[in-house]
């Protein structure tokens, strides 16, 4: 079958050729969706789907590709049409249908060279729906799971690098959600609840860009509760791992203004993380 992402990068040029042929009368294919398709061959219906994609009518394209699968389910054209269905539905932003077509492709052709692209499209059907930080994060979790499959099952595919990048961005997105809630609690004086949220970021999302701020917010929250050992230890972690950040500077000023040092103290959960940092086992 055609080759992976390169095919889709070049698809615009190829489809424009198909569109030109159709306009000049060279395309023997259905003329519109009201016409019965049973008299047409699978390649003719498939060509109509390409023609509609070239016209940026992805909904119509998906219809013709789905008809190839329906009318000629066991043909090689059905396999081609199925992956193009997933692509067309994604272009239309009909993510549930794109996901369904991609999943069928994976189920029917798990060893095919385009299975990696189908899994990538499936992941994108979740990833491209990730909304602003304040919204429910269920889709983010689903995107992470689907992207992980691309990374782990198709590590040598041309989609792995993009999947890793999107995975990191989605992971950071989840951490941002925890930070938003934590900041809300902190502003309203609910320090214990705020600490719980910032702790999640430090322990579970420590590789994200949110970690330095989470540590600084822990300094603020613990100081507000009078828990200076924890506050100083959070500052010590900032000093060891994120000394070049503004969050380190803010924590340094806050602690030193109270005569405190950025030093690990006590035997709290942050002290354990600090010891891991010294051994290079954290972050």
C-alpha positions in Angstrom: 0.0 0.0 0.0 1.0 3.6 -0.2 3.7 4.8 2.3 2.7 6.5 5.6 2.8 10.2 6.3 4.7 11.1 3.1 1.5 10.1 1.3 -0.6 12.5 3.3 1.9 15.3 3.0 1.7 14.9 -0.8 -2.0 14.2 -0.8 -3.0 17.8 -1.7 -1.0 17.8 -4.9 -2.3 14.3 -5.9 -5.9 15.2 -5.2 -5.6 18.4 -7.2 -4.6 16.3 -10.2 -7.6 14.1 -9.7 -9.8 17.2 -9.4 -8.4 18.6 -12.7 -9.1 15.3 -14.4 -12.6 15.2 -13.1 -13.3 18.8 -14.3 -12.0 17.9 -17.8 -14.3 14.9 -18.0 -11.5 12.4 -17.5 -12.8 11.0 -14.2 -15.3 8.1 -14.6 -16.9 8.3 -11.2 -20.3 9.1 -9.6 -21.4 12.7 -10.1 -23.1 13.3 -6.7 -24.2 11.5 -3.5 -27.8 11.0 -4.8 -26.6 8.7 -7.6 -26.7 5.0 -7.0 -23.2 3.7 -6.6 -23.7 0.0 -7.1 -23.0 0.3 -10.9 -19.5 1.8 -10.2 -16.3 -0.1 -9.5 -14.5 0.5 -6.2 -11.7 2.5 -7.8 -14.2 4.8 -9.5 -15.9 5.5 -6.1 -12.6 5.9 -4.4 -11.6 8.4 -7.1 -14.7 10.4 -6.3 -13.7 10.5 -2.7 -10.3 11.9 -3.7 -12.0 14.4 -5.8 -14.1 15.6 -2.9 -11.0 15.9 -0.7 -9.4 18.0 -3.3 -12.4 20.3 -3.1 -12.0 20.4 0.6 -15.4 18.7 1.0 -14.2 16.2 3.6 -17.7 15.1 4.6 -18.5 14.1 1.0 -15.1 12.4 0.7 -15.8 10.3 3.8 -19.1 9.3 2.4 -17.6 7.9 -0.8 -14.7 6.2 1.0 -17.3 4.5 3.3 -19.3 3.4 0.3 -16.2 1.6 -1.0 -15.9 -0.2 2.3 -19.7 -1.0 2.3 -20.0 -2.2 -1.3 -16.6 -3.9 -1.7 -15.7 -5.0 1.9 -13.1 -7.6 0.9 -11.3 -5.7 -1.8 -7.9 -4.0 -1.6 -9.7 -0.8 -2.3 -11.8 -1.2 0.9 -8.5 -1.2 2.9 -7.4 2.0 1.2 -10.8 3.6 1.6 -10.9 2.8 5.3 -7.8 4.7 6.2 -8.9 7.5 4.0 -12.3 7.5 5.8 -10.4 8.1 9.1 -8.4 10.9 7.5 -11.5 12.5 5.9 -13.5 12.4 9.1 -10.6 14.0 10.9 -10.4 16.8 8.4 -14.1 17.3 8.9 -13.5 17.4 12.7 -15.9 14.5 13.1 -13.6 12.9 15.7 -15.9 10.0 16.9 -16.3 8.8 13.3 -12.6 9.3 12.6 -11.7 7.3 15.7 -14.2 4.6 14.7 -12.7 4.2 11.2 -9.2 4.2 12.5 -10.0 1.6 15.1 -11.6 -0.7 12.5 -8.4 -0.4 10.4 -6.3 -1.4 13.4 -8.7 -4.3 14.1 -8.8 -5.5 10.5 -5.2 -4.8 9.5 -3.0 -4.8 12.6 0.1 -5.8 10.7 -0.3 -3.4 7.8 2.2 -0.6 7.3 -0.6 2.0 7.8 -1.6 0.6 11.2 0.8 3.1 12.8 -0.9 6.0 11.0 -4.4 4.7 12.0 -3.3 4.6 15.6 -1.9 8.1 15.3 -5.1 9.3 13.8 -7.0 7.7 16.7 -4.8 9.5 19.2 -5.3 12.8 17.3 -9.1 12.3 17.6 -8.6 12.8 21.3 -5.7 15.2 21.3 -7.3 17.7 18.9 -10.3 18.0 21.3 -8.3 19.0 24.3 -9.8 22.2 25.4 -8.7 25.0 27.7 -7.2 24.1 31.0 -10.4 24.8 32.9 -12.4 22.0 31.1 -12.8 18.4 32.0 -9.6 16.5 31.4 -11.0 13.1 30.4 -10.0 13.5 26.8 -6.5 14.4 27.8 -6.2 11.1 29.6 -7.5 9.3 26.6 -5.1 11.1 24.3 -2.2 10.2 26.5 -3.2 6.5 26.4 -3.6 6.5 22.7 -0.3 8.4 22.1 1.5 6.0 24.4 0.4 3.1 22.1 1.9 4.9 19.1 5.2 5.4 21.0 5.4 1.9 22.4 4.0 -0.2 19.6 5.4 1.8 16.7 8.6 3.3 18.0 10.3 3.2 14.6 7.4 4.7 12.7 7.5 8.3 11.3 4.7 9.2 13.8 6.6 8.3 17.0 8.4 11.6 17.3 5.3 13.7 16.8 3.5 11.4 19.3 6.2 12.0 21.9 5.9 15.7 21.5 2.1 15.6 21.8 2.3 13.3 24.8 4.6 15.8 26.6 2.2 18.6 25.8 -0.8 16.7 27.0 1.0 15.6 30.1 1.8 19.3 30.8 -1.8 20.1 30.2 -2.9 17.8 33.0 -0.4 19.4 35.3 -1.7 22.8 34.4 -5.2 21.7 35.5 -3.8 20.7 38.9 -2.0 24.0 39.2 -5.1 26.0 38.3 -7.1 24.2 41.1 -4.2 24.6 43.5 -3.9 28.3 42.9 -7.7 28.7 43.4 -7.5 27.0 46.8 -4.4 29.0 47.7 -6.1 32.3 46.9 -9.0 31.4 49.1 -7.0 30.3 52.0 -7.6 26.6 51.7 -4.0 25.8 52.2 -4.3 22.0 52.9 -6.3 21.5 49.7 -3.8 23.7 47.7 -0.9 21.6 49.1 -2.5 18.4 47.9 -2.8 19.7 44.4 0.7 21.1 44.2 2.0 17.8 45.7 0.4 15.9 42.8 2.3 18.1 40.3 5.6 17.6 42.2 5.2 13.8 42.6 3.4 12.8 39.4 4.1 15.5 36.9 7.6 16.4 37.9 8.9 16.4 34.3 6.5 19.1 33.2 7.1 22.9 33.1 4.7 23.3 36.0 7.0 21.8 38.6 9.0 25.0 39.6 5.8 27.0 40.2 4.3 24.1 42.2 7.3 24.1 44.5 7.1 27.9 45.0 3.4 27.6 45.8 4.2 24.9 48.3 6.6 27.4 49.9 3.8 29.9 50.1 1.2 27.5 51.4 3.5 25.9 54.1 4.6 29.3 55.3 1.0 30.3 55.6 0.4 27.3 57.8 3.6 28.0 59.8 5.2 24.8 58.6 8.7 26.2 58.0 10.5 22.9 57.6 8.4 21.9 54.6 8.6 25.4 53.2 12.4 25.5 53.4 12.7 22.0 51.9 10.5 23.0 49.0 12.8 25.9 48.5 15.9 23.6 48.7 14.4 21.5 45.8 13.9 24.6 43.8 17.5 25.7 44.5 18.9 22.3 43.5 16.8 21.8 40.3 15.4 25.1 39.1 17.8 27.8 40.3 17.6 29.7 37.0 13.9 30.2 37.2 11.9 33.2 38.5 10.1 30.9 40.9 13.4 30.2 42.7 14.0 33.9 43.0 10.5 34.5 44.4 10.9 31.7 47.0 14.4 32.9 47.9 13.1 36.4 48.7 10.0 35.0 50.6 12.1 32.7 52.8 15.0 35.0 53.5 12.6 37.8 54.4 11.6 35.6 57.3 15.1 34.7 58.3 14.8 31.2 56.7 17.1 29.3 54.4 16.5 27.2 51.3 17.6 24.1 53.1 16.1 20.6 53.6 14.8 20.2 57.1 12.9 17.4 58.9 11.7 14.1 57.5 8.7 15.1 55.5 7.7 14.0 52.0 9.6 16.9 50.4 12.8 15.9 52.2 12.5 12.5 50.6 12.3 14.1 47.2 15.2 16.4 48.0 17.3 13.3 48.8 16.3 11.7 45.5 17.3 14.9 43.7 20.8 14.7 45.2 21.1 11.2 44.0 19.8 12.1 40.5 16.7 9.9 40.9 14.2 12.8 40.6 13.3 14.6 37.4 
